[in-house]
């Protein structure tokens, strides 16, 4: 059972059982700074921002606390991001 909850990506092993928040985002560049924003916001502002990557954010800190223990997986396309999300969903359902 333990191995079923391990997801490997970008050379990292992620224990899905320990994730407290898991969500997609867009990594953008604006004003010389990088920031993670919602996919919807990035699409609305597409002509005003520079999209660096699509990210899947995995937080391990308790909900309500500032996330310190975080893994961000980066993808070049939204399709790659969604494919990984589907793979994780299948692992969680088994």
N, C-alpha and C positions, 0 to 999 in steps of 0.2 A: 504494500500500500504506500509506503514512504516514497519509493521511486516514482510512483504515479503522480505525485504532487510536485516533482522537480521539473522545472522547465529550463532548458538550456538555450541561451541566445547570446551572441556576441562574446563567446568565451566565458559567460557567467552562468552559474547555476542559481536559479531563483526558486525558493521554496514557496510555492503558491499558498500553502497552508498558513504561512506567516504574514501574508500581505493583508494590510488593513484598508488600503485604498488602491484601486487599479483603474486608470483612466487614460484615454487618448488625448493628445494635445498637439498643437502645432508650435514649433519653435520658430520664432520670428526674430528679425533684427530690425530695430527701430531706434534711431538716434544714437547709434553706436553701442547699444545694449542689446543683449539677447533676453528673450522672455518666452515663457510657455503660456499660450492662450488657447481658448477652446477652438475646436475645429470650425465651429459655426462662425465665430468672430473672425477668424483668419479668412474664411471665404467671403464674408461681408466686406472686409477691408483689403482684399487681395491686391487691388491696384495701388494701395497706399503703403504696403509693407513689403519686406523681403522675407520670403519663406526660406528658412534654413533646412528644416527637416520636419518630418512627422515623428512624434515620440509617443511611446507607451510608458507611462509613469507608474512605478510600483513603489508605494510607501509601506514602511514597516512599523512606523510609530503609531501609538494609539490615536484613534480619531479624536480630533479636538486639540491635539498637540501640534506644535510646529514640526513639520517633517524634517528630520535630520538624517534618518536612515532611508535612503531613496536610491532606486536604480532607474535610470532612464534608458530605454532602448530606442535607438534612432533608425528611421527608415526614410528612404528617398521618396517613396510614393505612398499615397493614402491606401492604395491597393495592398502594398506590402504590410502596412500597419494593420489593416483589417484582416489579412490572412493570418497574422500572428495572433490577433485577438480571437479569431475563430479557433485556432489551434489550442489556445489557453482555455477557452470555453469548453472545448471537448474534453480536455484533461480534468477540468473541474466537475464536469457532469459524470465522469466515470467513477 
